[in-house]
Amino acid sequence: MSRLRRWPLSIRIGVPAVLGVVCAAVATTLLARWLTPWAAAALASTLSALLAIAALRRTLKPMRGLFRALAGTVASYRDGDFSFGIAWDRDRDLAELVDAHNALGTALREQRLSLVQRELLLDTMVQNTPVAMVLLDPARRVVLGNLAARKLLGQGRRLEGQAFDAVLTRAPQALRDAFERDGDGIFAVGDEDNEEIFHLSRRGFRLNGRRHELVLLRQLTAELRRQEVQTWKKVIRVISHELNNSLAPIASLAHSSAELMRRGQLERIPNALATIEERARHLEGFIRDYARFAKLPAPRLQPLEWSRFLAQLRSQVEFAWDGQHGDGVFQADAAQFEQTLLNLVKNAHESGSAPEDVQLRLRRQPDAWRIDILDRGSGMSEAVLAQALLPFYSTKRHGTGLGLALCRDIIEAHGGRIALQNRDGGGLWVSLSLPTR
């Protein structure tokens, strides 16, 4: 029988059947002497069938074990256990099936190991990132909170399973106020001597078919402190440069005037004194501009009519206006808004544009007024456009870099926006939006 196991499965199943037929023939010959032919044939057929079934069961017994093993490993794979394999050295017809099954188990095991390693790496990164991360389920319960979130919101304790609203009740008031506002935002925690600044970001997504929310709290204190130091350094450089440009000639001319008086050359003294006065007034204006930028008061809003407001502005600087919406009324601080438009129109004239090409357009939008100042000057490069609204940035040789920054602060204090872009065909387009109240 051991030699028979090496034969193909069809031959191994057919041999017992042939043996059963042979046995039936022998039994029929032997029993024909005592039984009737019909009874002898029936008895022989029954005996042949029993012998064939017994032989077949013995032949198929290893295969039944193999099928049970296959079913068991498949169940293990379904449960996430890929450590099982099957050894089979019997039937060659089934060897390919066993090899394919073992190869599948090996591939699944390698993929599972790779996923586990990636999950460990991701969990390590999430837990040790300085950004506080909190994952909320549809019921606003904490699914995951990393170490930074535990420190910021849970006093070092685990947050998983807790209601997030209950967690917020133990958080600082500034943090609770930030969550009550929609969208992202920046808030500060602590007093002036020990203040920490954070950026709040919230993003929704679907996980396993259910809506979840990811909350990120990033500490910005160190980064903002570095930016603050860089800004102060730039301010000091600008102020030092302007002071030196004014004080150096003043000191030199004062010394020269003393020498002229000593020599009796009094006719040259008025020119020196005029230059000293011009540099002193320039320095006075420079300091006044910085003070105005640093101490910009909150706007005092009042109703203003466009036609009267723009007529007053045109008495100070020239620009073209088509007169549309002149009867409209808007809310603004008259002095601050006039200073903003005056600066922008003067910049348009200083850009090299012809006076008749400097235009102001007024449009009424559903929830805002839009004011556009256009020119046909030299425009701005992309690098200048990106920084033009920043304080202390200027392309002018004697500029303070505060004009456009002051305009932006005034417009934003009114709840509006300002944007710059180059025009097709040359020139600059400055767009302001002022909300309707």
Secondary structure, DSSP 8 states (H G I E B T S, - for coil): -TTGGGS-HHHHHHHHHHHHHHHHHHHHHHHTTTS-HHHHHHHHHHHHHHHHHHHHHHHHHHHHHHHHHHHHHHHHHHTT---------S-HHHHHHHHHHHHHHHHHHHHHHHHHHHHHHHHHHHHH-SSEEEEE-TT-BEEEE-HHHHHHHSTTS--TTSBHHHHHHTS-HHHHHHHHSSS-EEEEES-STT-EEEEEEEEEEEETTEEEEEEEEEE-HHHHHHHHHHHHHHHHHHHHHHHHHHHHHHHHHHHHHHHHHHHT-GGGHHHHHHHHHHHHHHHHHHHHHHHHHHT------EEEEHHHHHHHHHTTS--EE--TTTT-EEEE-HHHHHHHHHHHHHHHHHTT--GGG-EEEEEE-SSEEEEEEE--S----HHHHHHTTSTT---STT--S-HHHHHHHHHHHTT-EEEEEE-TTS-EEEEEEEE--
